[in-house]
Amino acid sequence: MSILPVARENFPMSKATAAGMIPMQPLCDNYEIFYCEDVVYAERAEMTLYLQILGPIGAGEALPLILYIPGSAFHRQNVKERVPQLACLAQRGFVVAALQYRGSEDAPFPSQTLDAKAGIRFMKRHAAEYGIDPDKIVTMGDSSGGHTAMMAAFTCGIPALEEDDAAFDSSVRGVIDLYGPVNFTTMNEQLSSQNHWLPDSPEGMELGGVNVLEHSDLARAAAVTTYVADGREIPPILMFHGTNDELVPFAQSCELCDALTAAGRNVTFYQVLGAHHGGPEFWTTQVLDLVEAFIIRAVERV
């Protein structure tokens, strides 16, 4: 047996051969991915909250971060369910942190927005540890997670929707919304398969188990559209929504897009023809290419 006590980079090429062996020059066109499971980012009275963090190995530079917020009808989430899809984004050169937030059965609005902002500040505080650029963060979410991703991105600096942290703010460079609700009070006026105003509906539960229409001030505070035209700076947004969405009306995204456009905001909205609520249509190479291009523009402010 030949033992060569040398470093990895100095180990010589083997001269062994085998009949029919086919030489292949490796083409390293994507990254190996690291995965940090169940990283605690906040301790709440109701529960401990975790991040699932994954990203490229050996990138050699600080990378943009995608804080991904999974949908769950505002209830407790299976935050690991999207890890395989999120790995596709990590292979494109992003660090991704999938965020667990308190479900509405644990704590109603604005707890989910506060949790998302705590996740943003945690990642800024630990930027060097996870190889991210703290000035290049975007939020992203699907369904109720899309609502939370938008609320976190659009409400930076509003005292009622912030927690004290003198060292780190909750600002981000962009937000990506996959079929998220934006205005609970208009959802029943739009094509849907369920009643969104009842106390036990996802939206009613998010407001504390109340009838949405009987608590208009609270519903307005939880509406993404409330924060579009108040004169503050908000980051650009990329939106995708299926035309046949049976749970969150497609018209919700139309309502937000129109409000953003009227306010002179930076919005790009893709109507996904024939798509329902979620599904593989939102994880295609076509969509991921658009997401990647949007993130690069947003973080570089191109």
Buried (B, 14 or more C-beta within 10 A) or exposed (E): EEEEEEEEEEEEEEEEEEEEEEEEEEEEEEBEBBBBEEBEBBEBEEBEBBBBBBBBEEBEEBBBBBBBBBBBBBBBBEBBBBBEBBBBBBBBBBBBBBBBBBBBEBBBBBBBBBBBBBBBBBBBBBBEEBBBBBBBBBBBBBBBBBBBBBBBBBBBEBEEBBEEBEEBBBBBBBBBBBBBBBBBBBBBEBEBEEEBBBBEBBBBBBBEBBEBEEBEEBBEBBBBBBBBBEEEEBBBBBBBBBEEBEBBBBBBBBBBBBBBEEBEBBBBBBBBEEBBBBEEBBBEEEBBEBBBEBBBBBBEEE
